[in-house]
């Protein structure tokens, strides 16, 4: 997928993200059963547009924010595929 800007409104604050396949794959590879928050935080900081970085830093101080934001960005960037088995 080509670089795509994703704009989210979070509590009245506009955040722009520019996800890409490399950053997405690194995020998935860094996650472990006991380590999800730090990879989500790092992923968001890697893909946030420069003009949104300061606002994102403030929002990421809220509990659960990193996982919620990463989930929403990835719902748009990497949508679930419809897969079926054909026999």
Backbone as ProteinMPNN parsed JSONL, in Angstrom:
{"seq_chain_A": "XXXXXXXXXXXXXXXXXXXXXXXXXXXXXXXXXXXXXXXXXXXXXXXXXXXXXXXXXXXXXXXXXXXXXXXXXXXXXXXXXXXXXXX", "coords_chain_A": {"N_chain_A": [[0.847, -1.183, 0.0], [0.538, 2.176, -0.813], [2.042, 5.115, 0.675], [-0.137, 6.548, 2.921], [-2.033, 9.113, 4.245], [-3.483, 9.314, 7.407], [-5.964, 10.758, 9.217], [-6.938, 11.46, 12.425], [-9.357, 12.401, 14.846], [-8.95, 13.179, 18.126], [-10.337, 13.605, 21.055], [-10.938, 16.257, 20.306], [-8.542, 17.053, 19.248], [-6.596, 17.11, 16.37], [-4.863, 14.561, 14.776], [-2.332, 13.498, 12.614], [-1.282, 10.736, 10.807], [1.185, 8.811, 9.097], [1.332, 5.998, 8.047], [3.317, 3.153, 7.051], [4.434, 0.236, 5.27], [6.874, -0.812, 6.242], [7.154, 0.321, 8.86], [4.812, -0.682, 10.003], [5.244, -3.494, 9.867], [7.494, -3.679, 11.529], [6.348, -2.896, 13.966], [4.529, -5.038, 14.418], [6.365, -7.143, 14.598], [7.752, -6.424, 16.932], [5.947, -6.73, 18.975], [4.916, -8.676, 21.8], [3.595, -11.241, 23.957], [3.787, -10.192, 26.523], [4.431, -7.58, 26.08], [3.127, -4.939, 24.776], [2.358, -2.261, 24.893], [4.646, -0.554, 24.748], [5.722, -1.17, 22.11], [3.515, -0.216, 20.59], [3.458, 2.506, 21.26], [6.0, 3.302, 20.279], [5.673, 2.741, 17.548], [3.602, 4.533, 16.808], [4.93, 6.962, 17.263], [6.842, 6.771, 15.289], [5.345, 6.988, 12.952], [3.834, 9.294, 13.058], [2.87, 12.459, 11.759], [4.979, 15.304, 11.418], [3.816, 17.749, 12.255], [1.97, 16.893, 14.118], [3.243, 15.714, 16.193], [3.871, 16.796, 18.79], [1.324, 17.063, 19.981], [0.534, 14.375, 19.924], [2.389, 13.248, 21.69], [1.507, 14.291, 24.137], [-1.072, 13.143, 24.299], [-0.41, 10.449, 24.412], [0.307, 10.108, 27.024], [-1.902, 9.391, 28.391], [-3.566, 6.655, 29.954], [-3.774, 3.655, 28.132], [-3.96, 4.888, 25.668], [-2.021, 4.55, 23.598], [-2.401, 1.916, 22.611], [-5.078, 2.056, 21.762], [-4.986, 4.044, 19.768], [-3.1, 2.951, 17.941], [-4.497, 0.674, 17.174], [-6.737, 1.825, 15.853], [-5.487, 3.251, 13.733], [-4.337, 1.091, 12.381], [-6.601, -0.364, 11.633], [-7.466, 1.071, 9.504], [-5.185, 1.292, 7.853], [-4.294, -1.384, 7.472], [-6.522, -3.229, 6.592], [-8.83, -5.862, 7.531], [-8.729, -8.851, 5.779], [-11.022, -10.561, 3.672], [-11.267, -13.864, 3.824], [-11.695, -17.061, 2.568], [-12.171, -20.633, 2.478], [-11.799, -22.7, -0.238], [-12.974, -25.569, -1.497]], "CA_chain_A": [[0.0, 0.0, 0.0], [1.295, 3.423, -0.876], [1.916, 5.935, 1.873], [-1.473, 7.11, 3.023], [-2.21, 9.897, 5.462], [-4.675, 8.995, 8.189], [-6.217, 11.845, 10.159], [-7.855, 11.087, 13.491], [-9.709, 13.411, 15.845], [-8.857, 12.574, 19.453], [-10.704, 14.602, 22.063], [-10.858, 17.598, 19.746], [-7.205, 17.285, 18.696], [-6.362, 16.413, 15.107], [-3.576, 13.886, 14.658], [-2.103, 12.943, 11.29], [-0.322, 9.637, 10.779], [1.624, 8.401, 7.764], [1.836, 4.632, 8.196], [3.928, 2.499, 5.895], [4.593, -1.2, 5.49], [8.061, -1.061, 7.063], [6.83, 0.643, 10.253], [3.783, -1.631, 10.435], [5.879, -4.788, 10.098], [8.346, -3.56, 12.721], [5.428, -2.897, 15.101], [4.048, -6.408, 14.623], [7.5, -7.963, 15.031], [8.176, -6.032, 18.281], [4.945, -7.103, 19.974], [5.005, -9.975, 22.452], [2.48, -11.423, 24.892], [3.971, -9.35, 27.7], [4.946, -6.277, 25.678], [2.303, -4.375, 23.711], [2.253, -0.807, 25.006], [5.867, 0.086, 24.246], [5.755, -1.216, 20.645], [2.467, 0.654, 20.042], [3.95, 3.875, 21.459], [7.101, 3.537, 19.338], [5.085, 2.719, 16.205], [2.904, 5.8, 16.59], [5.928, 8.032, 17.176], [7.523, 6.626, 13.993], [4.482, 7.294, 11.805], [3.101, 10.551, 13.227], [3.345, 13.596, 10.964], [5.74, 16.253, 12.243], [2.949, 18.769, 12.862], [1.127, 16.284, 15.153], [4.09, 15.005, 17.161], [3.727, 17.345, 20.142], [-0.008, 16.687, 20.475], [0.537, 12.935, 20.165], [3.161, 13.003, 22.908], [0.622, 14.591, 25.267], [-2.15, 12.146, 24.331], [0.147, 9.15, 24.795], [0.444, 10.045, 28.479], [-3.154, 8.831, 28.914], [-3.554, 5.188, 29.984], [-4.454, 2.959, 27.05], [-4.014, 5.677, 24.437], [-1.165, 4.002, 22.545], [-3.034, 0.754, 21.993], [-6.292, 2.477, 21.067], [-4.61, 4.763, 18.547], [-2.481, 2.014, 17.006], [-5.577, -0.163, 16.655], [-7.534, 2.597, 14.891], [-4.663, 3.49, 12.541], [-4.158, -0.167, 11.654], [-7.883, -0.738, 11.027], [-7.536, 1.787, 8.224], [-4.005, 0.99, 7.034], [-4.196, -2.811, 7.172], [-7.858, -3.77, 6.84], [-8.973, -7.309, 7.598], [-9.049, -9.455, 4.495], [-12.044, -11.592, 3.666], [-10.599, -15.083, 3.357], [-12.513, -18.259, 2.701], [-11.561, -21.845, 1.966], [-12.523, -23.227, -1.39], [-12.639, -27.001, -1.696]], "C_chain_A": [[0.886, 1.237, 0.0], [1.118, 4.206, 0.421], [0.587, 6.664, 1.841], [-1.559, 7.899, 4.324], [-3.531, 9.505, 6.104], [-4.815, 10.091, 9.227], [-7.28, 11.384, 11.151], [-8.143, 12.303, 14.354], [-9.748, 12.708, 17.196], [-9.15, 13.653, 20.482], [-10.575, 16.021, 21.559], [-9.504, 17.963, 19.165], [-7.03, 16.463, 17.431], [-4.952, 15.848, 15.082], [-3.467, 13.286, 13.261], [-0.998, 11.9, 11.379], [-0.025, 9.276, 9.331], [2.205, 6.993, 7.843], [2.43, 4.102, 6.898], [4.192, 1.048, 6.265], [5.781, -1.512, 6.391], [7.766, -0.815, 8.542], [5.803, -0.332, 10.811], [4.406, -2.993, 10.757], [6.772, -4.767, 11.336], [7.492, -3.587, 13.989], [4.964, -4.317, 15.419], [5.173, -7.297, 15.147], [7.952, -7.649, 16.452], [7.199, -6.483, 19.357], [5.19, -8.513, 20.505], [3.847, -10.067, 23.443], [2.579, -10.479, 26.093], [4.495, -7.951, 27.355], [4.154, -5.745, 24.487], [2.299, -2.847, 23.726], [3.468, -0.114, 24.407], [5.967, -0.006, 22.717], [4.708, -0.311, 19.998], [2.901, 2.116, 20.124], [5.025, 4.2, 20.417], [6.595, 3.607, 17.897], [4.422, 4.053, 15.896], [3.884, 6.957, 16.449], [6.693, 7.975, 15.848], [6.668, 7.126, 12.838], [3.711, 8.604, 11.938], [3.722, 11.634, 12.341], [3.991, 14.611, 11.906], [4.842, 17.254, 12.957], [2.059, 18.22, 13.979], [1.927, 15.684, 16.303], [3.903, 15.501, 18.595], [2.38, 16.948, 20.757], [-0.063, 15.198, 20.79], [1.267, 12.609, 21.457], [2.307, 13.234, 24.149], [-0.461, 13.528, 25.405], [-1.627, 10.787, 24.784], [0.412, 9.025, 26.288], [-0.8, 9.447, 29.131], [-3.097, 7.301, 28.896], [-4.353, 4.601, 28.816], [-4.442, 3.666, 25.711], [-3.21, 5.041, 23.301], [-1.839, 2.83, 21.843], [-4.289, 1.135, 21.22], [-5.968, 3.167, 19.742], [-3.994, 3.828, 17.51], [-3.539, 1.111, 16.379], [-6.373, 0.573, 15.591], [-6.75, 2.866, 13.609], [-4.566, 2.215, 11.711], [-5.46, -0.703, 11.057], [-8.013, -0.114, 9.644], [-6.389, 1.357, 7.304], [-3.969, -0.468, 6.574], [-5.541, -3.472, 7.454], [-7.859, -5.297, 6.838], [-9.396, -7.822, 6.223], [-10.183, -10.46, 4.658], [-11.418, -12.824, 3.03], [-11.536, -16.26, 3.577], [-11.767, -19.444, 2.079], [-12.425, -22.38, 0.847], [-12.059, -24.657, -1.611], [-13.173, -27.49, -3.014]], "O_chain_A": [[1.867, 1.313, 0.739], [0.165, 3.985, 1.167], [0.238, 7.312, 0.854], [-1.194, 7.393, 5.385], [-4.556, 9.38, 5.434], [-3.904, 10.329, 10.02], [-8.375, 10.973, 10.765], [-7.265, 13.14, 14.568], [-10.498, 11.749, 17.381], [-8.309, 14.512, 20.748], [-10.147, 16.905, 22.301], [-9.331, 19.065, 18.643], [-7.286, 15.259, 17.424], [-3.977, 16.556, 15.332], [-4.399, 12.641, 12.782], [0.07, 12.142, 11.942], [-0.877, 9.42, 8.454], [3.416, 6.807, 7.723], [2.087, 4.548, 5.803], [4.174, 0.684, 7.44], [5.688, -2.406, 7.232], [8.093, -1.65, 9.385], [5.909, -0.759, 11.961], [4.123, -3.574, 11.805], [6.799, -5.73, 12.103], [7.864, -4.224, 14.975], [5.006, -4.741, 16.574], [4.954, -8.113, 16.042], [8.49, -8.53, 17.124], [7.574, -6.606, 20.522], [5.609, -9.411, 19.775], [3.194, -9.064, 23.729], [1.561, -10.024, 26.614], [4.95, -7.222, 28.237], [4.463, -6.054, 23.336], [2.242, -2.218, 22.669], [3.317, 0.828, 23.629], [6.273, 1.0, 22.077], [4.98, 0.301, 18.965], [2.73, 2.873, 19.169], [4.968, 5.238, 19.756], [7.047, 4.447, 17.119], [4.657, 4.636, 14.837], [3.692, 7.836, 15.609], [7.138, 9.005, 15.342], [7.198, 7.635, 11.85], [2.999, 8.988, 11.009], [4.942, 11.711, 12.196], [3.582, 14.747, 13.059], [5.069, 17.575, 14.124], [1.453, 18.998, 14.715], [1.351, 15.2, 17.277], [3.789, 14.692, 19.517], [2.316, 16.547, 21.919], [-0.638, 14.797, 21.802], [0.804, 11.777, 22.237], [2.374, 12.461, 25.104], [-0.736, 13.065, 26.511], [-2.336, 10.052, 25.471], [0.713, 7.932, 26.767], [-0.759, 9.043, 30.293], [-2.628, 6.715, 27.921], [-5.481, 5.019, 28.556], [-4.874, 3.093, 24.711], [-3.676, 5.0, 22.162], [-1.846, 2.761, 20.614], [-4.539, 0.597, 20.142], [-6.603, 2.9, 18.722], [-4.331, 3.906, 16.328], [-3.48, 0.819, 15.184], [-6.658, 0.01, 14.534], [-7.293, 2.724, 12.513], [-4.698, 2.251, 10.487], [-5.42, -1.429, 10.064], [-8.596, -0.702, 8.733], [-6.601, 1.091, 6.121], [-3.65, -0.75, 5.419], [-5.686, -4.192, 8.441], [-7.004, -5.934, 6.224], [-10.308, -7.283, 5.596], [-10.277, -11.132, 5.685], [-11.081, -12.824, 1.846], [-12.1, -16.422, 4.659], [-10.858, -19.272, 1.267], [-13.643, -22.493, 0.984], [-10.884, -24.908, -1.88], [-12.994, -28.658, -3.358]]}, "name": "protein", "num_of_chains": 1, "seq": "XXXXXXXXXXXXXXXXXXXXXXXXXXXXXXXXXXXXXXXXXXXXXXXXXXXXXXXXXXXXXXXXXXXXXXXXXXXXXXXXXXXXXXX"}
